[in-house]
């Protein structure tokens, strides 16, 4: 945990621009993000969030031209 930046649930919600319920249902409960418990707090690795965001970047669609 020392080499990586970790965000709290509140910080992760703000970073992803989603509400807490969405963060849990789409990312944490589905296993797309790993949660790390430290005491009674939950943290999420910034590197995992970045990898999800890079996977979701819109891809250019090929345009088919018909003549």
N, C-alpha and C positions, 0 to 999 in steps of 0.2 A: 504494500500500500504506500510505500514511501516514494517511489519513482513516478507515480501517477497522480494527477489531480482528481479529486473526488468532489462531487457536488451533493448537497443535501437534496431531499425530495423537492423542497420548495425551489431551490436554485435550478434543479433539472427541469421543473415545470416551466419556469421563466425562460430558460435557455431554449427549450423545445417549443415554447409558446403553446402549451397545452395545459388543461386543468389537471388537478391531482387525480381525479377519477380516470381520465384518459391515460395518464402516465401509468397507472397501475394496470388498467385493463389491456391496453395495447402493448405495453413494453415489459412491465415487471411480471405480471401474472402469466403472460404468454412465454416468458423465458427469453425474450429478445434482449433484455438487459439483466445483468446480475446485480442483485442488491447485497450490500455489505453491511452487516450489523455491527455497530460499535456502541456498546451500552444499549440504550434504548433508542438510538438514532439509526437511520438508514441512509447509506451513501451509495452513489452510483459513479462508476469510473467514467471520467470525461472521454477517455479513448473509446469506450464502447458507444457512447452517445455520438461521437464524431463518425465512427464507422457506420452507424445506422443512418446518419444524415448523408454520408457520402453514397450509400447504397440507394437512397431515395431521390437523388438528384434526377430531375427530368432528363430523359434521353431524347435526342433529336429523332423525330420520326422521319422515315424515308418517305418522300413524296413521289407517288407514281404519276407520271404524266402520260396522258393518253392523247393521241393525235388522230 
